[in-house]
């Protein structure tokens, strides 16, 4: 997959994850962004070859909650 297309997909996935995290934890947008962008999950998610971007927002949320 080309980098531009993957970047667009990643943006959508992260947006869904941030929203799910905020709903689940009642965190502010700023706190949710700090948590997600600072996570090991995000470092894995941003690498296309891991295929983690295929996961649903619910599964990504479960992964981030387990990490925390």
N, C-alpha and C positions, 0 to 999 in steps of 0.2 A: 504494500500500500504506500502511496506517496505521502510525503511528510505533511503536505497541506491538508490532505483529506484526514489523516490521522489527527492532526491538531484540532480540526473541527469536531471530530468525534470525541476527543479527549475533553474539549470544552463542554460539550453536552453532558458527558458522563460526570464530570466534576460538579457541574451545576446541579444535577440531580442528586448527587451525593451530599452536597452542601445543604440543599433543601431538606433532604431526609434527615441529616444530622441535626439540623436546627429544630425540626419537628420533634425528633426523638428526645433531644436533650434540653430543649428550650434555650439553647445557646444563642448569643447574638451572631450576626453575620460575621463580624470581625473575629470572634472567637472560633467560629466554625471554619473560617478560611485558614486561620493560623494552625488549627488542629489538623486539618486535612492536608494542607500544603507542607506541613512539617512532618508528616507521617511516613513510615516505611511503605505503607500501602500506596501512597501517591508516587513514591519513587519507583515502585513496581508498575503502577498503572501508566506512567508516562513512557514506559518502554514498550513499544508496539509488539515486539516479539514475544512478550510474556502472555499476551492474549487476555490479560485481566480486564481489559476494556470491554470484553464480551459480557462481563457480569452485569446483572441488573443493579439498580440503585439499592434495592433491599439487601442483596448479597454483599455489595460493597460496604453498606452501612454495618452489616454484621461483622465484616472483616475489620473495619476500623474500630468497632466497639471491642472486639477481641484484642486488638493491638493495644488499646488503652487500658 
